[in-house]
Amino acid sequence: MSSQPSPTASRRIIWPSVVTVISAAILIGAEVFGAAFAGGWALAILFDSTTPARTSCRRCCFALGVFIMVAFIRNAQRIEPFTRRA
């Protein structure tokens, strides 16, 4: 017999943890995407690039912002679990 519960065991959502992580993600997301937009804009102007290059630079910075937010949510969920076994 294994001591681990079955994977079909009932799980309960821990709402305070979910609300905390979502609230932090909104706050940090606004900062990250604001910085990504400003950074892409500044780099495009710094290198005096053409319009397609400016758009590409902004898109790369936006993709970096998405990567940072995904990493933040994953780490926050590890610290503040969203579910608990009932």
N, C-alpha and C positions, 0 to 999 in steps of 0.2 A: 504494500500500500504506500502510496506517495502522500506526503504531508501537504502538498500544494493543493489549493482549491481548484476545482475544474474551471476551464476557460469559460464555461457557460454560467458561472456563478453570477448572481445579481450584483450590479454595481450602482452606486448612488452618486449623483453629481454633487460636488461640494460648491455650492453657489458663491459663497464669499471668496473662494479662491478664483473662480471664473471671473467674477466682477473685478477683482483686484488686478488680474493679469490683463483683462480687456482695457481697463482704465489706464494702466501703465502703458499698454501698447498704443492707445490713442495719443497720449501725451508724448511719448518717445517717437512715435511715428510722425507726428507733426514736425518735430525737430529734425528727424533724420531726412524726411523728404524735402523739407525746406532747405536744409543744408545741401542735399543732393542737387536740387534745382539751382541754387545759388552757385554751387561749385561747378556744375556743368556750364552755366552761363559765363562764369568768370574765366574758366579755362578756354572756352570758345573765343572769348574776346582777347584773352592773353595771347593766344597763338594766332590771332587775326585770321581765323579760318573762314572758309566759304560757308554758305548756308547749309549744304548737306553735311559738312563736317561738324557744324555747330549742332545740328540735330542729332547726329551720331554721338557727339560728346555728351549731350544732355541725356540721351537714352542710356548710355553706359553708366552715367552717374545714377540715374533712376534705378537701373538694374542692381547696382551696388546697394542702393537704399533698400530695395526689396530683399536682397540677400541678408542684409543686416537685421531687418525686421523679422524675417523667418527664423534666423538664429536666435533672436531675442525671445520670440514666442516659445520656441522649443526649450530653451534654457529656463524660462520662467515656468513652463509647465512641469519641468523636472523638479523645480524647487517647490512650487505650489501645485500639487497634483489636482486635476479636475475631477477625478472620480475616486471612490473608495468602495471596497467590497462591503456589501451589506451583511 
